[in-house]
Amino acid sequence: MRSAVAAAVAVGVLVSAAAAAQLKSAPPSGDNQKATVSQQIGPVEVSVSYSSPDVHAPDGSDRRGRIWGELVPWGFADLGFGTCGANCPWRAGANENTVVRVSEDVTIEGQPLPAGSYGLFMAPGQDGWTVIFSRNSTSWGSFFYDPAEDALRVRVQARENAYREWLTYEFTEREPDHATLELQWETLAVPIRIAVPNAGELWHRSFARELRSASGFSWQGWLQASQYLVQKKVRLDDAERWARHAVSGPFVGQANYQTLANLADALAATGKAEEALTTRRQAWNHPTTSVFELHAEGRKLITQSEKDLALEVFELNARRHPDAWPVHVGLARGYAAQGDARRALEHARKALAQAPDDVNRRNLTQMVEKLERGDTAVN
């Protein structure tokens, strides 16, 4: 019975396909509207193009409870047409191939998949689903599916999901180096984890290419590229070279707090501690360095357990910007980190008197109360 139904559906699809081939503007077969979703995962673009059937049939009948295992057979099936025989997977959508495109190499469920375009097929199962990425991405449906064209097969587990009338692909759990592509239809979701294992290297390659264009004609481009490499600890030799270019490169370099502080970070990352500290002090003492940049530097040094350097920065800020907000907040934190509750309390009270808004007043009131008890854990 299932084969007969499948054969009838297949013939109907083929007739519609023939009509569609004659009129490019014809509506999609079965009113299965075309859709595309795309997502950047780090520097990699991933897209899915598909035709989206709905739970209600074209004649309006409700197929709820009859999607999985009936309309979409479990496992591999005989569609009654084509060359795949009894080993036809589901097309993971309607009409033409569902096509997944990845701009760079990725991993799917931990397995490598090269950059390219792939036909997406699935074999649903009550104890797990087989997801297939086929090098054939230009067919209609799965009637001519050939396992010899598989680029990758992975196993995933479907899960219960909120009701979706239209079959939909959605990217969930999006992070800088991975995301989950999820098929959602009726009350099931099929998650497929996609990861970019070498995101840092790909960003480095992208930066190197971009810095040869308009972005390379300003210190900001070199700074941004270097900052990323330092943060991710990728290609630190280029991180340092690009940081130096942001400071003093011909025509584009500019020494300021941002470029000098980043150069110090790059030097520290490459093990040049003495030169890094010298450069860091140049950043602190640069004429353009603002009160807020110095305050943020002191806060960062406290989190890095550099208590003495943090106090040095807060005291420099006080000499350069006496009584400016938030100089006394910084001094309170700097002395508290040294365990000096008396001097910390003195500056916390001055900061409270200057507080520009209710949020700062509440925070500083709490700081004062703690310091009055001799508690210096205020950072």
Secondary structure as GFF3:
##gff-version 3
##sequence-region A 1 379
A	DSSP	alpha_helix	2	22	.	.	.	ID=ss1
A	DSSP	three_ten_helix	29	31	.	.	.	ID=ss2
A	DSSP	beta_strand	33	41	.	.	.	ID=ss3
A	DSSP	beta_strand	44	52	.	.	.	ID=ss4
A	DSSP	beta_strand	94	102	.	.	.	ID=ss5
A	DSSP	beta_strand	106	108	.	.	.	ID=ss6
A	DSSP	beta_strand	111	113	.	.	.	ID=ss7
A	DSSP	beta_strand	116	123	.	.	.	ID=ss8
A	DSSP	beta_strand	129	134	.	.	.	ID=ss9
A	DSSP	three_ten_helix	147	149	.	.	.	ID=ss10
A	DSSP	beta_strand	150	156	.	.	.	ID=ss11
A	DSSP	beta_strand	159	175	.	.	.	ID=ss12
A	DSSP	beta_strand	178	195	.	.	.	ID=ss13
A	DSSP	alpha_helix	199	210	.	.	.	ID=ss14
A	DSSP	three_ten_helix	214	217	.	.	.	ID=ss15
A	DSSP	alpha_helix	219	232	.	.	.	ID=ss16
A	DSSP	alpha_helix	236	248	.	.	.	ID=ss17
A	DSSP	alpha_helix	257	269	.	.	.	ID=ss18
A	DSSP	alpha_helix	273	285	.	.	.	ID=ss19
A	DSSP	alpha_helix	291	303	.	.	.	ID=ss20
A	DSSP	alpha_helix	307	320	.	.	.	ID=ss21
A	DSSP	alpha_helix	327	337	.	.	.	ID=ss22
A	DSSP	alpha_helix	341	354	.	.	.	ID=ss23
A	DSSP	alpha_helix	358	372	.	.	.	ID=ss24
###
